[in-house]
Amino acid sequence: MTKITIEDTRHVAKLARLGLADEQLETLTGELNTIIESIGKIAELDLEGVEPTTHALEVVNVWGEDVPHTSLTAEQALSNAPDPENGLFRVPKMHS
């Protein structure tokens, strides 16, 4: 199985715009390789006849009924906003 290198981790961190120190890159690389090894062990299992599942236990009725109700007014929604502008939420500019 292919191991992830520090350069791989550095590249992905750059794509995700994460500023990681060398020590963090080493730690994360080790953790990612541990995850890949664990997945490799699962891939070795004989799962013939095992049905795919989304949960280990059966989950029933996890969502409440979808019942229409009145919504907040714009004033109510903005009542705790630190700096609303023209009836909208004002947020910091994203820098690229």
Backbone bond lengths (Angstrom), bond angles and torsions (degrees), N, CA, C in turn:
res aa  C-N    CA-C-N  psi(-1)  N-CA   C-N-CA  omega(-1)  CA-C   N-CA-C  phi
1 M - - - 1.451 - - 1.526 108.29 -
2 T 1.310 116.83 137.48 1.460 122.62 -178.29 1.520 110.86 -71.22
3 K 1.306 115.92 135.23 1.463 121.12 178.05 1.516 109.43 -92.87
4 I 1.304 115.60 147.73 1.463 121.56 174.56 1.521 107.72 -81.76
5 T 1.326 116.17 134.15 1.461 121.08 178.69 1.526 109.66 -96.61
6 I 1.310 115.26 166.21 1.468 119.94 176.12 1.522 109.56 -61.11
7 E 1.329 117.10 -35.13 1.464 119.96 178.28 1.534 110.99 -64.49
8 D 1.342 117.14 -38.46 1.471 120.50 175.62 1.530 109.65 -60.43
9 T 1.320 115.85 -47.45 1.464 120.77 -179.15 1.526 110.41 -63.67
10 R 1.317 117.33 -41.95 1.465 121.38 178.69 1.532 110.34 -60.68
11 H 1.343 116.14 -41.96 1.465 120.92 -179.91 1.535 110.96 -63.13
12 V 1.326 117.22 -46.90 1.467 121.09 -179.83 1.526 110.18 -65.58
13 A 1.322 117.54 -39.36 1.467 120.88 178.11 1.526 110.34 -62.21
14 K 1.323 116.20 -39.39 1.467 120.16 178.47 1.522 110.32 -64.72
15 L 1.340 117.30 -43.86 1.464 121.25 178.35 1.525 111.21 -61.17
16 A 1.338 115.93 -35.86 1.466 121.06 -179.52 1.526 111.76 -86.65
17 R 1.340 115.27 2.14 1.470 121.44 -179.59 1.520 112.13 57.52
18 L 1.333 114.75 43.12 1.461 121.61 176.21 1.520 108.61 -102.71
19 G 1.298 116.58 125.34 1.456 120.06 175.61 1.523 108.71 -91.17
20 L 1.313 117.27 101.49 1.463 121.44 -177.88 1.518 110.38 -111.64
21 A 1.325 115.50 136.76 1.455 120.84 174.90 1.526 108.90 -73.47
22 D 1.337 116.38 162.22 1.469 120.84 -179.19 1.525 111.52 -55.45
23 E 1.332 117.13 -39.88 1.469 120.53 -179.77 1.528 110.29 -64.40
24 Q 1.330 117.23 -40.18 1.457 121.23 177.94 1.524 110.80 -66.28
25 L 1.327 117.04 -39.40 1.463 120.72 177.97 1.526 110.52 -61.34
26 E 1.328 116.93 -42.75 1.470 120.60 179.06 1.521 110.79 -62.98
27 T 1.338 116.10 -44.99 1.467 120.14 -179.76 1.517 110.70 -63.02
28 L 1.334 116.72 -47.91 1.460 120.77 -178.65 1.522 111.62 -63.87
29 T 1.319 117.66 -39.44 1.463 121.14 177.97 1.527 110.13 -60.59
30 G 1.323 116.78 -44.25 1.466 120.44 177.42 1.517 112.09 -61.65
31 E 1.328 116.23 -42.82 1.460 120.49 -179.76 1.533 111.08 -65.19
32 L 1.324 116.47 -42.27 1.469 119.63 178.56 1.520 111.31 -63.48
33 N 1.337 117.67 -40.33 1.466 120.73 177.86 1.522 111.30 -65.30
34 T 1.336 117.63 -35.70 1.467 121.27 176.65 1.528 109.89 -63.92
35 I 1.325 116.40 -41.91 1.467 120.45 178.53 1.523 110.48 -62.82
36 I 1.319 116.81 -44.68 1.467 120.59 -179.99 1.529 111.01 -63.71
37 E 1.322 117.42 -39.11 1.468 120.52 176.94 1.526 110.49 -62.80
38 S 1.338 116.98 -40.61 1.471 120.97 179.56 1.519 110.79 -64.28
39 I 1.315 116.93 -42.05 1.459 120.63 177.59 1.525 110.13 -64.28
40 G 1.335 116.64 -37.18 1.457 120.90 177.54 1.521 111.62 -61.41
41 K 1.338 116.76 -38.11 1.469 120.31 178.32 1.523 110.64 -65.93
42 I 1.325 116.23 -38.68 1.466 119.52 178.12 1.524 109.61 -65.07
43 A 1.322 117.22 -39.23 1.466 121.35 -179.61 1.526 111.59 -63.16
44 E 1.328 118.72 -23.08 1.461 122.51 -179.97 1.530 112.46 -79.35
45 L 1.325 118.13 -13.84 1.461 121.37 -176.78 1.518 111.19 -72.14
46 D 1.333 114.64 147.75 1.465 120.03 174.77 1.525 107.33 -85.75
47 L 1.316 116.53 105.44 1.460 121.30 -177.22 1.524 112.18 -108.69
48 E 1.320 115.42 23.75 1.470 121.19 178.14 1.524 109.03 -58.77
49 G 1.341 116.11 124.52 1.466 121.01 177.62 1.516 114.54 82.72
50 V 1.314 118.25 -0.40 1.463 120.55 178.83 1.523 107.73 -88.69
51 E 1.340 115.87 121.01 1.461 120.70 -179.20 1.530 109.92 -73.85
52 P 1.328 116.30 138.70 1.464 119.39 175.63 1.531 111.07 -63.59
53 T 1.320 116.15 144.71 1.461 120.37 178.76 1.521 109.60 -133.10
54 T 1.320 115.51 157.59 1.463 119.80 174.41 1.516 110.80 -100.31
55 H 1.333 116.90 -20.33 1.456 122.54 178.23 1.526 108.48 -136.69
56 A 1.315 115.63 148.07 1.466 119.30 177.61 1.526 110.73 -67.99
57 L 1.323 116.32 -31.13 1.459 121.56 178.69 1.520 108.78 -116.25
58 E 1.326 116.21 152.88 1.457 119.57 177.81 1.525 109.50 -67.94
59 V 1.314 116.34 128.28 1.452 121.58 179.56 1.524 107.70 -115.48
60 V 1.333 115.15 124.59 1.449 120.44 -177.23 1.524 109.01 -125.30
61 N 1.332 115.60 139.11 1.464 121.50 175.57 1.527 112.61 52.85
62 V 1.314 115.97 52.44 1.462 118.94 179.94 1.523 111.57 -81.87
63 W 1.315 117.68 -16.10 1.470 121.39 179.11 1.516 109.18 -106.21
64 G 1.305 116.03 144.02 1.458 120.73 174.68 1.521 109.82 -76.50
65 E 1.300 115.63 169.45 1.458 120.86 177.04 1.517 109.56 -62.21
66 D 1.312 116.02 142.38 1.457 121.56 177.18 1.518 107.29 -86.29
67 V 1.334 115.38 94.81 1.454 121.33 -175.71 1.523 108.90 -111.45
68 P 1.320 118.51 124.99 1.466 119.66 178.69 1.523 110.69 -65.22
69 H 1.307 115.10 145.00 1.470 120.19 176.43 1.526 107.94 -152.13
70 T 1.300 115.74 170.22 1.461 119.18 -178.31 1.525 109.54 -72.29
71 S 1.320 115.21 145.40 1.463 121.33 179.84 1.517 109.88 -95.22
72 L 1.336 114.97 169.56 1.459 120.03 174.49 1.522 109.54 -68.25
73 T 1.307 115.16 148.24 1.455 118.11 171.11 1.525 107.56 -75.92
74 A 1.336 116.63 164.17 1.469 120.07 177.50 1.524 110.05 -58.74
75 E 1.322 117.26 -39.57 1.464 120.68 179.91 1.530 111.40 -63.58
76 Q 1.333 116.62 -41.50 1.464 120.12 178.40 1.525 110.76 -65.31
77 A 1.331 116.15 -43.18 1.463 120.09 -178.58 1.522 111.24 -63.58
78 L 1.320 117.26 -35.64 1.468 121.58 -177.89 1.520 113.46 -91.31
79 S 1.327 118.07 -1.01 1.467 120.82 -173.23 1.532 113.56 -60.30
80 N 1.319 118.86 -29.99 1.472 121.22 179.36 1.523 113.08 -107.06
81 A 1.324 116.88 5.14 1.467 119.80 179.26 1.528 108.70 -68.53
82 P 1.335 118.46 134.06 1.462 120.44 -176.45 1.524 114.34 -68.05
83 D 1.347 117.94 -29.80 1.460 119.30 -175.17 1.534 111.23 -152.58
84 P 1.370 116.78 64.61 1.465 117.49 -179.30 1.527 110.50 -67.60
85 E 1.331 115.22 155.16 1.460 120.00 179.79 1.521 109.35 -140.84
86 N 1.307 117.26 122.94 1.472 123.42 177.87 1.534 112.46 52.56
87 G 1.331 116.90 41.08 1.456 120.64 177.95 1.523 114.62 76.74
88 L 1.348 117.39 15.25 1.463 121.95 -179.44 1.529 110.06 -127.82
89 F 1.331 116.04 160.74 1.462 120.48 172.87 1.519 108.58 -73.44
90 R 1.304 117.39 132.67 1.454 121.82 175.50 1.525 106.90 -99.22
91 V 1.333 116.90 127.77 1.467 121.70 -177.73 1.519 109.23 -126.19
92 P 1.349 117.24 158.05 1.464 119.89 178.61 1.534 111.53 -63.65
93 K 1.316 116.03 147.07 1.464 122.25 176.84 1.519 109.87 -66.58
94 M 1.319 116.78 139.91 1.460 121.56 176.50 1.519 108.37 -84.11
95 H 1.332 116.82 132.29 1.459 121.99 177.21 1.511 108.79 -103.48
96 S 1.309 116.49 139.51 1.467 119.17 179.38 1.501 110.59 -107.34
